[in-house]
Amino acid sequence: MTELHANVSDEQSQGSARRSLALVFCAFISGLCSIIYELLIATTASYFLADCS
């Protein structure tokens, strides 16, 4: 019975670690996309304002 309980807690900790890793990965991808978006908006704005310096 204790062996079964140990296996269940190991599976739960692995699932928790996977969720944490997925959350960090999603946060990283979201941040990267927002940086790229800001650069594209700045490039487009400078193009329309004819700021070619």
mmCIF file as Biopython writes it, N, C-alpha, C and O atoms, coordinates in Angstrom:
data_model
#
loop_
_atom_site.group_PDB
_atom_site.id
_atom_site.type_symbol
_atom_site.label_atom_id
_atom_site.label_alt_id
_atom_site.label_comp_id
_atom_site.label_asym_id
_atom_site.label_entity_id
_atom_site.label_seq_id
_atom_site.pdbx_PDB_ins_code
_atom_site.Cartn_x
_atom_site.Cartn_y
_atom_site.Cartn_z
_atom_site.occupancy
_atom_site.B_iso_or_equiv
_atom_site.auth_seq_id
_atom_site.auth_asym_id
_atom_site.pdbx_PDB_model_num
ATOM 1   N N  . MET A ? 1  ? 0.829  -1.202 0.000   1.0 0.0 1  A 1 
ATOM 2   C CA . MET A ? 1  ? 0.000  0.000  0.000   1.0 0.0 1  A 1 
ATOM 3   C C  . MET A ? 1  ? 0.867  1.258  0.000   1.0 0.0 1  A 1 
ATOM 4   O O  . MET A ? 1  ? 0.552  2.212  -0.711  1.0 0.0 1  A 1 
ATOM 5   N N  . THR A ? 2  ? 1.946  1.283  0.777   1.0 0.0 2  A 1 
ATOM 6   C CA . THR A ? 2  ? 2.797  2.474  0.815   1.0 0.0 2  A 1 
ATOM 7   C C  . THR A ? 2  ? 3.539  2.654  -0.505  1.0 0.0 2  A 1 
ATOM 8   O O  . THR A ? 2  ? 3.835  3.779  -0.905  1.0 0.0 2  A 1 
ATOM 9   N N  . GLU A ? 3  ? 3.841  1.544  -1.182  1.0 0.0 3  A 1 
ATOM 10  C CA . GLU A ? 3  ? 4.503  1.650  -2.483  1.0 0.0 3  A 1 
ATOM 11  C C  . GLU A ? 3  ? 3.572  2.313  -3.500  1.0 0.0 3  A 1 
ATOM 12  O O  . GLU A ? 3  ? 4.013  3.125  -4.314  1.0 0.0 3  A 1 
ATOM 13  N N  . LEU A ? 4  ? 2.307  1.971  -3.451  1.0 0.0 4  A 1 
ATOM 14  C CA . LEU A ? 4  ? 1.317  2.580  -4.332  1.0 0.0 4  A 1 
ATOM 15  C C  . LEU A ? 4  ? 1.199  4.071  -4.029  1.0 0.0 4  A 1 
ATOM 16  O O  . LEU A ? 4  ? 1.117  4.894  -4.940  1.0 0.0 4  A 1 
ATOM 17  N N  . HIS A ? 5  ? 1.191  4.407  -2.748  1.0 0.0 5  A 1 
ATOM 18  C CA . HIS A ? 5  ? 1.105  5.808  -2.350  1.0 0.0 5  A 1 
ATOM 19  C C  . HIS A ? 5  ? 2.332  6.583  -2.826  1.0 0.0 5  A 1 
ATOM 20  O O  . HIS A ? 5  ? 2.202  7.732  -3.248  1.0 0.0 5  A 1 
ATOM 21  N N  . ALA A ? 6  ? 3.510  5.985  -2.768  1.0 0.0 6  A 1 
ATOM 22  C CA . ALA A ? 6  ? 4.736  6.637  -3.226  1.0 0.0 6  A 1 
ATOM 23  C C  . ALA A ? 6  ? 4.692  6.868  -4.731  1.0 0.0 6  A 1 
ATOM 24  O O  . ALA A ? 6  ? 5.126  7.916  -5.208  1.0 0.0 6  A 1 
ATOM 25  N N  . ASN A ? 7  ? 4.170  5.900  -5.485  1.0 0.0 7  A 1 
ATOM 26  C CA . ASN A ? 7  ? 4.071  6.058  -6.933  1.0 0.0 7  A 1 
ATOM 27  C C  . ASN A ? 7  ? 3.111  7.188  -7.301  1.0 0.0 7  A 1 
ATOM 28  O O  . ASN A ? 7  ? 3.366  7.944  -8.238  1.0 0.0 7  A 1 
ATOM 29  N N  . VAL A ? 8  ? 2.020  7.299  -6.569  1.0 0.0 8  A 1 
ATOM 30  C CA . VAL A ? 8  ? 1.048  8.355  -6.836  1.0 0.0 8  A 1 
ATOM 31  C C  . VAL A ? 8  ? 1.659  9.724  -6.555  1.0 0.0 8  A 1 
ATOM 32  O O  . VAL A ? 8  ? 1.466  10.653 -7.339  1.0 0.0 8  A 1 
ATOM 33  N N  . SER A ? 9  ? 2.390  9.865  -5.454  1.0 0.0 9  A 1 
ATOM 34  C CA . SER A ? 9  ? 2.987  11.169 -5.141  1.0 0.0 9  A 1 
ATOM 35  C C  . SER A ? 9  ? 4.090  11.509 -6.134  1.0 0.0 9  A 1 
ATOM 36  O O  . SER A ? 9  ? 4.273  12.683 -6.454  1.0 0.0 9  A 1 
ATOM 37  N N  . ASP A ? 10 ? 4.838  10.515 -6.637  1.0 0.0 10 A 1 
ATOM 38  C CA . ASP A ? 10 ? 5.843  10.768 -7.664  1.0 0.0 10 A 1 
ATOM 39  C C  . ASP A ? 10 ? 5.191  11.261 -8.952  1.0 0.0 10 A 1 
ATOM 40  O O  . ASP A ? 10 ? 5.694  12.183 -9.592  1.0 0.0 10 A 1 
ATOM 41  N N  . GLU A ? 11 ? 4.076  10.649 -9.328  1.0 0.0 11 A 1 
ATOM 42  C CA . GLU A ? 11 ? 3.366  11.072 -10.537 1.0 0.0 11 A 1 
ATOM 43  C C  . GLU A ? 11 ? 2.828  12.487 -10.373 1.0 0.0 11 A 1 
ATOM 44  O O  . GLU A ? 11 ? 2.855  13.279 -11.315 1.0 0.0 11 A 1 
ATOM 45  N N  . GLN A ? 12 ? 2.340  12.802 -9.180  1.0 0.0 12 A 1 
ATOM 46  C CA . GLN A ? 12 ? 1.817  14.147 -8.940  1.0 0.0 12 A 1 
ATOM 47  C C  . GLN A ? 12 ? 2.936  15.173 -9.001  1.0 0.0 12 A 1 
ATOM 48  O O  . GLN A ? 12 ? 2.735  16.255 -9.554  1.0 0.0 12 A 1 
ATOM 49  N N  . SER A ? 13 ? 4.107  14.873 -8.452  1.0 0.0 13 A 1 
ATOM 50  C CA . SER A ? 13 ? 5.206  15.834 -8.489  1.0 0.0 13 A 1 
ATOM 51  C C  . SER A ? 13 ? 5.737  15.992 -9.902  1.0 0.0 13 A 1 
ATOM 52  O O  . SER A ? 13 ? 6.156  17.088 -10.276 1.0 0.0 13 A 1 
ATOM 53  N N  . GLN A ? 14 ? 5.733  14.927 -10.701 1.0 0.0 14 A 1 
ATOM 54  C CA . GLN A ? 14 ? 6.148  15.037 -12.100 1.0 0.0 14 A 1 
ATOM 55  C C  . GLN A ? 14 ? 5.143  15.875 -12.888 1.0 0.0 14 A 1 
ATOM 56  O O  . GLN A ? 14 ? 5.534  16.683 -13.731 1.0 0.0 14 A 1 
ATOM 57  N N  . GLY A ? 15 ? 3.863  15.688 -12.620 1.0 0.0 15 A 1 
ATOM 58  C CA . GLY A ? 15 ? 2.833  16.479 -13.279 1.0 0.0 15 A 1 
ATOM 59  C C  . GLY A ? 15 ? 2.942  17.945 -12.905 1.0 0.0 15 A 1 
ATOM 60  O O  . GLY A ? 15 ? 2.760  18.822 -13.749 1.0 0.0 15 A 1 
ATOM 61  N N  . SER A ? 16 ? 3.239  18.212 -11.642 1.0 0.0 16 A 1 
ATOM 62  C CA . SER A ? 16 ? 3.401  19.589 -11.184 1.0 0.0 16 A 1 
ATOM 63  C C  . SER A ? 16 ? 4.624  20.230 -11.832 1.0 0.0 16 A 1 
ATOM 64  O O  . SER A ? 16 ? 4.584  21.399 -12.215 1.0 0.0 16 A 1 
ATOM 65  N N  . ALA A ? 17 ? 5.704  19.474 -11.954 1.0 0.0 17 A 1 
ATOM 66  C CA . ALA A ? 17 ? 6.910  19.997 -12.600 1.0 0.0 17 A 1 
ATOM 67  C C  . ALA A ? 17 ? 6.648  20.274 -14.074 1.0 0.0 17 A 1 
ATOM 68  O O  . ALA A ? 17 ? 7.131  21.267 -14.618 1.0 0.0 17 A 1 
ATOM 69  N N  . ARG A ? 18 ? 5.889  19.406 -14.716 1.0 0.0 18 A 1 
ATOM 70  C CA . ARG A ? 18 ? 5.556  19.632 -16.127 1.0 0.0 18 A 1 
ATOM 71  C C  . ARG A ? 18 ? 4.704  20.875 -16.306 1.0 0.0 18 A 1 
ATOM 72  O O  . ARG A ? 18 ? 4.907  21.646 -17.243 1.0 0.0 18 A 1 
ATOM 73  N N  . ARG A ? 19 ? 3.759  21.066 -15.415 1.0 0.0 19 A 1 
ATOM 74  C CA . ARG A ? 19 ? 2.912  22.262 -15.490 1.0 0.0 19 A 1 
ATOM 75  C C  . ARG A ? 19 ? 3.725  23.527 -15.270 1.0 0.0 19 A 1 
ATOM 76  O O  . ARG A ? 19 ? 3.517  24.531 -15.950 1.0 0.0 19 A 1 
ATOM 77  N N  . SER A ? 20 ? 4.648  23.477 -14.326 1.0 0.0 20 A 1 
ATOM 78  C CA . SER A ? 20 ? 5.505  24.642 -14.076 1.0 0.0 20 A 1 
ATOM 79  C C  . SER A ? 20 ? 6.382  24.934 -15.287 1.0 0.0 20 A 1 
ATOM 80  O O  . SER A ? 20 ? 6.559  26.094 -15.662 1.0 0.0 20 A 1 
ATOM 81  N N  . LEU A ? 21 ? 6.927  23.896 -15.896 1.0 0.0 21 A 1 
ATOM 82  C CA . LEU A ? 21 ? 7.756  24.071 -17.080 1.0 0.0 21 A 1 
ATOM 83  C C  . LEU A ? 21 ? 6.932  24.616 -18.237 1.0 0.0 21 A 1 
ATOM 84  O O  . LEU A ? 21 ? 7.403  25.478 -18.978 1.0 0.0 21 A 1 
ATOM 85  N N  . ALA A ? 22 ? 5.717  24.128 -18.400 1.0 0.0 22 A 1 
ATOM 86  C CA . ALA A ? 22 ? 4.842  24.621 -19.461 1.0 0.0 22 A 1 
ATOM 87  C C  . ALA A ? 22 ? 4.489  26.089 -19.223 1.0 0.0 22 A 1 
ATOM 88  O O  . ALA A ? 22 ? 4.423  26.870 -20.172 1.0 0.0 22 A 1 
ATOM 89  N N  . LEU A ? 23 ? 4.264  26.466 -17.976 1.0 0.0 23 A 1 
ATOM 90  C CA . LEU A ? 23 ? 3.941  27.852 -17.654 1.0 0.0 23 A 1 
ATOM 91  C C  . LEU A ? 23 ? 5.114  28.773 -17.958 1.0 0.0 23 A 1 
ATOM 92  O O  . LEU A ? 23 ? 4.921  29.853 -18.517 1.0 0.0 23 A 1 
ATOM 93  N N  . VAL A ? 24 ? 6.323  28.363 -17.601 1.0 0.0 24 A 1 
ATOM 94  C CA . VAL A ? 24 ? 7.515  29.166 -17.884 1.0 0.0 24 A 1 
ATOM 95  C C  . VAL A ? 24 ? 7.711  29.287 -19.394 1.0 0.0 24 A 1 
ATOM 96  O O  . VAL A ? 24 ? 8.034  30.366 -19.891 1.0 0.0 24 A 1 
ATOM 97  N N  . PHE A ? 25 ? 7.518  28.190 -20.123 1.0 0.0 25 A 1 
ATOM 98  C CA . PHE A ? 25 ? 7.663  28.198 -21.571 1.0 0.0 25 A 1 
ATOM 99  C C  . PHE A ? 25 ? 6.649  29.145 -22.206 1.0 0.0 25 A 1 
ATOM 100 O O  . PHE A ? 25 ? 7.003  29.916 -23.098 1.0 0.0 25 A 1 
ATOM 101 N N  . CYS A ? 26 ? 5.410  29.100 -21.767 1.0 0.0 26 A 1 
ATOM 102 C CA . CYS A ? 26 ? 4.371  29.989 -22.307 1.0 0.0 26 A 1 
ATOM 103 C C  . CYS A ? 26 ? 4.686  31.449 -21.996 1.0 0.0 26 A 1 
ATOM 104 O O  . CYS A ? 26 ? 4.481  32.319 -22.843 1.0 0.0 26 A 1 
ATOM 105 N N  . ALA A ? 27 ? 5.174  31.723 -20.812 1.0 0.0 27 A 1 
ATOM 106 C CA . ALA A ? 27 ? 5.532  33.097 -20.454 1.0 0.0 27 A 1 
ATOM 107 C C  . ALA A ? 27 ? 6.682  33.603 -21.319 1.0 0.0 27 A 1 
ATOM 108 O O  . ALA A ? 27 ? 6.676  34.756 -21.749 1.0 0.0 27 A 1 
ATOM 109 N N  . PHE A ? 28 ? 7.668  32.745 -21.577 1.0 0.0 28 A 1 
ATOM 110 C CA . PHE A ? 28 ? 8.798  33.116 -22.415 1.0 0.0 28 A 1 
ATOM 111 C C  . PHE A ? 28 ? 8.342  33.408 -23.845 1.0 0.0 28 A 1 
ATOM 112 O O  . PHE A ? 28 ? 8.752  34.405 -24.438 1.0 0.0 28 A 1 
ATOM 113 N N  . ILE A ? 29 ? 7.501  32.543 -24.391 1.0 0.0 29 A 1 
ATOM 114 C CA . ILE A ? 29 ? 7.008  32.733 -25.757 1.0 0.0 29 A 1 
ATOM 115 C C  . ILE A ? 29 ? 6.153  33.994 -25.845 1.0 0.0 29 A 1 
ATOM 116 O O  . ILE A ? 29 ? 6.259  34.741 -26.817 1.0 0.0 29 A 1 
ATOM 117 N N  . SER A ? 30 ? 5.314  34.241 -24.849 1.0 0.0 30 A 1 
ATOM 118 C CA . SER A ? 30 ? 4.490  35.453 -24.846 1.0 0.0 30 A 1 
ATOM 119 C C  . SER A ? 30 ? 5.353  36.707 -24.797 1.0 0.0 30 A 1 
ATOM 120 O O  . SER A ? 30 ? 5.083  37.671 -25.513 1.0 0.0 30 A 1 
ATOM 121 N N  . GLY A ? 31 ? 6.370  36.706 -23.976 1.0 0.0 31 A 1 
ATOM 122 C CA . GLY A ? 31 ? 7.278  37.849 -23.895 1.0 0.0 31 A 1 
ATOM 123 C C  . GLY A ? 31 ? 8.020  38.075 -25.198 1.0 0.0 31 A 1 
ATOM 124 O O  . GLY A ? 31 ? 8.172  39.214 -25.641 1.0 0.0 31 A 1 
ATOM 125 N N  . LEU A ? 32 ? 8.477  37.007 -25.808 1.0 0.0 32 A 1 
ATOM 126 C CA . LEU A ? 32 ? 9.183  37.108 -27.076 1.0 0.0 32 A 1 
ATOM 127 C C  . LEU A ? 32 ? 8.274  37.667 -28.171 1.0 0.0 32 A 1 
ATOM 128 O O  . LEU A ? 32 ? 8.691  38.520 -28.955 1.0 0.0 32 A 1 
ATOM 129 N N  . CYS A ? 33 ? 7.046  37.188 -28.222 1.0 0.0 33 A 1 
ATOM 130 C CA . CYS A ? 33 ? 6.092  37.694 -29.215 1.0 0.0 33 A 1 
ATOM 131 C C  . CYS A ? 33 ? 5.781  39.164 -28.984 1.0 0.0 33 A 1 
ATOM 132 O O  . CYS A ? 33 ? 5.636  39.917 -29.947 1.0 0.0 33 A 1 
ATOM 133 N N  . SER A ? 34 ? 5.676  39.586 -27.740 1.0 0.0 34 A 1 
ATOM 134 C CA . SER A ? 34 ? 5.371  40.998 -27.477 1.0 0.0 34 A 1 
ATOM 135 C C  . SER A ? 34 ? 6.540  41.895 -27.862 1.0 0.0 34 A 1 
ATOM 136 O O  . SER A ? 34 ? 6.326  43.009 -28.341 1.0 0.0 34 A 1 
ATOM 137 N N  . ILE A ? 35 ? 7.770  41.432 -27.663 1.0 0.0 35 A 1 
ATOM 138 C CA . ILE A ? 35 ? 8.937  42.217 -28.077 1.0 0.0 35 A 1 
ATOM 139 C C  . ILE A ? 35 ? 8.972  42.353 -29.596 1.0 0.0 35 A 1 
ATOM 140 O O  . ILE A ? 35 ? 9.219  43.442 -30.113 1.0 0.0 35 A 1 
ATOM 141 N N  . ILE A ? 36 ? 8.729  41.273 -30.303 1.0 0.0 36 A 1 
ATOM 142 C CA . ILE A ? 36 ? 8.703  41.307 -31.765 1.0 0.0 36 A 1 
ATOM 143 C C  . ILE A ? 36 ? 7.580  42.221 -32.246 1.0 0.0 36 A 1 
ATOM 144 O O  . ILE A ? 36 ? 7.765  42.978 -33.199 1.0 0.0 36 A 1 
ATOM 145 N N  . TYR A ? 37 ? 6.434  42.158 -31.604 1.0 0.0 37 A 1 
ATOM 146 C CA . TYR A ? 37 ? 5.295  43.015 -31.965 1.0 0.0 37 A 1 
ATOM 147 C C  . TYR A ? 37 ? 5.659  44.491 -31.797 1.0 0.0 37 A 1 
ATOM 148 O O  . TYR A ? 37 ? 5.366  45.309 -32.670 1.0 0.0 37 A 1 
ATOM 149 N N  . GLU A ? 38 ? 6.295  44.827 -30.677 1.0 0.0 38 A 1 
ATOM 150 C CA . GLU A ? 38 ? 6.684  46.217 -30.448 1.0 0.0 38 A 1 
ATOM 151 C C  . GLU A ? 38 ? 7.676  46.696 -31.494 1.0 0.0 38 A 1 
ATOM 152 O O  . GLU A ? 38 ? 7.574  47.827 -31.968 1.0 0.0 38 A 1 
ATOM 153 N N  . LEU A ? 39 ? 8.632  45.855 -31.861 1.0 0.0 39 A 1 
ATOM 154 C CA . LEU A ? 39 ? 9.598  46.238 -32.883 1.0 0.0 39 A 1 
ATOM 155 C C  . LEU A ? 39 ? 8.921  46.456 -34.236 1.0 0.0 39 A 1 
ATOM 156 O O  . LEU A ? 39 ? 9.266  47.386 -34.966 1.0 0.0 39 A 1 
ATOM 157 N N  . LEU A ? 40 ? 7.964  45.603 -34.565 1.0 0.0 40 A 1 
ATOM 158 C CA . LEU A ? 40 ? 7.244  45.774 -35.827 1.0 0.0 40 A 1 
ATOM 159 C C  . LEU A ? 40 ? 6.409  47.047 -35.835 1.0 0.0 40 A 1 
ATOM 160 O O  . LEU A ? 40 ? 6.356  47.750 -36.844 1.0 0.0 40 A 1 
ATOM 161 N N  . ILE A ? 41 ? 5.760  47.345 -34.719 1.0 0.0 41 A 1 
ATOM 162 C CA . ILE A ? 41 ? 4.964  48.569 -34.635 1.0 0.0 41 A 1 
ATOM 163 C C  . ILE A ? 41 ? 5.864  49.794 -34.738 1.0 0.0 41 A 1 
ATOM 164 O O  . ILE A ? 41 ? 5.510  50.756 -35.420 1.0 0.0 41 A 1 
ATOM 165 N N  . ALA A ? 42 ? 7.012  49.781 -34.082 1.0 0.0 42 A 1 
ATOM 166 C CA . ALA A ? 42 ? 7.940  50.917 -34.151 1.0 0.0 42 A 1 
ATOM 167 C C  . ALA A ? 42 ? 8.468  51.090 -35.569 1.0 0.0 42 A 1 
ATOM 168 O O  . ALA A ? 42 ? 8.604  52.217 -36.046 1.0 0.0 42 A 1 
ATOM 169 N N  . THR A ? 43 ? 8.766  49.991 -36.242 1.0 0.0 43 A 1 
ATOM 170 C CA . THR A ? 43 ? 9.243  50.068 -37.626 1.0 0.0 43 A 1 
ATOM 171 C C  . THR A ? 43 ? 8.167  50.633 -38.536 1.0 0.0 43 A 1 
ATOM 172 O O  . THR A ? 43 ? 8.453  51.481 -39.381 1.0 0.0 43 A 1 
ATOM 173 N N  . THR A ? 44 ? 6.944  50.177 -38.375 1.0 0.0 44 A 1 
ATOM 174 C CA . THR A ? 44 ? 5.840  50.676 -39.191 1.0 0.0 44 A 1 
ATOM 175 C C  . THR A ? 44 ? 5.578  52.150 -38.920 1.0 0.0 44 A 1 
ATOM 176 O O  . THR A ? 44 ? 5.335  52.912 -39.855 1.0 0.0 44 A 1 
ATOM 177 N N  . ALA A ? 45 ? 5.623  52.562 -37.673 1.0 0.0 45 A 1 
ATOM 178 C CA . ALA A ? 45 ? 5.392  53.959 -37.321 1.0 0.0 45 A 1 
ATOM 179 C C  . ALA A ? 45 ? 6.467  54.848 -37.911 1.0 0.0 45 A 1 
ATOM 180 O O  . ALA A ? 45 ? 6.160  55.910 -38.453 1.0 0.0 45 A 1 
ATOM 181 N N  . SER A ? 46 ? 7.715  54.439 -37.819 1.0 0.0 46 A 1 
ATOM 182 C CA . SER A ? 46 ? 8.777  55.257 -38.377 1.0 0.0 46 A 1 
ATOM 183 C C  . SER A ? 46 ? 8.693  55.295 -39.904 1.0 0.0 46 A 1 
ATOM 184 O O  . SER A ? 46 ? 9.084  56.293 -40.510 1.0 0.0 46 A 1 
ATOM 185 N N  . TYR A ? 47 ? 8.206  54.260 -40.522 1.0 0.0 47 A 1 
ATOM 186 C CA . TYR A ? 47 ? 8.027  54.254 -41.963 1.0 0.0 47 A 1 
ATOM 187 C C  . TYR A ? 47 ? 6.943  55.256 -42.370 1.0 0.0 47 A 1 
ATOM 188 O O  . TYR A ? 47 ? 7.124  56.024 -43.315 1.0 0.0 47 A 1 
ATOM 189 N N  . PHE A ? 48 ? 5.821  55.243 -41.654 1.0 0.0 48 A 1 
ATOM 190 C CA . PHE A ? 48 ? 4.734  56.155 -41.995 1.0 0.0 48 A 1 
ATOM 191 C C  . PHE A ? 48 ? 5.057  57.606 -41.639 1.0 0.0 48 A 1 
ATOM 192 O O  . PHE A ? 48 ? 4.541  58.524 -42.277 1.0 0.0 48 A 1 
ATOM 193 N N  . LEU A ? 49 ? 5.889  57.822 -40.646 1.0 0.0 49 A 1 
ATOM 194 C CA . LEU A ? 49 ? 6.269  59.176 -40.291 1.0 0.0 49 A 1 
ATOM 195 C C  . LEU A ? 49 ? 7.475  59.681 -41.091 1.0 0.0 49 A 1 
ATOM 196 O O  . LEU A ? 49 ? 7.895  60.826 -40.926 1.0 0.0 49 A 1 
ATOM 197 N N  . ALA A ? 50 ? 8.024  58.836 -41.944 1.0 0.0 50 A 1 
ATOM 198 C CA . ALA A ? 50 ? 9.163  59.156 -42.810 1.0 0.0 50 A 1 
ATOM 199 C C  . ALA A ? 50 ? 10.367 59.586 -41.991 1.0 0.0 50 A 1 
ATOM 200 O O  . ALA A ? 50 ? 11.076 60.525 -42.351 1.0 0.0 50 A 1 
ATOM 201 N N  . ASP A ? 51 ? 10.586 58.892 -40.891 1.0 0.0 51 A 1 
ATOM 202 C CA . ASP A ? 51 ? 11.745 59.150 -40.045 1.0 0.0 51 A 1 
ATOM 203 C C  . ASP A ? 51 ? 12.840 58.190 -40.465 1.0 0.0 51 A 1 
ATOM 204 O O  . ASP A ? 51 ? 12.941 57.092 -39.918 1.0 0.0 51 A 1 
ATOM 205 N N  . CYS A ? 52 ? 13.648 58.578 -41.409 1.0 0.0 52 A 1 
ATOM 206 C CA . CYS A ? 52 ? 14.683 57.692 -41.973 1.0 0.0 52 A 1 
ATOM 207 C C  . CYS A ? 52 ? 16.057 58.091 -41.472 1.0 0.0 52 A 1 
ATOM 208 O O  . CYS A ? 52 ? 16.933 58.411 -42.275 1.0 0.0 52 A 1 
ATOM 209 N N  . SER A ? 53 ? 16.263 58.080 -40.194 1.0 0.0 53 A 1 
ATOM 210 C CA . SER A ? 53 ? 17.563 58.465 -39.677 1.0 0.0 53 A 1 
ATOM 211 C C  . SER A ? 53 ? 18.421 57.289 -39.363 1.0 0.0 53 A 1 
ATOM 212 O O  . SER A ? 53 ? 19.556 57.454 -38.915 1.0 0.0 53 A 1 
#
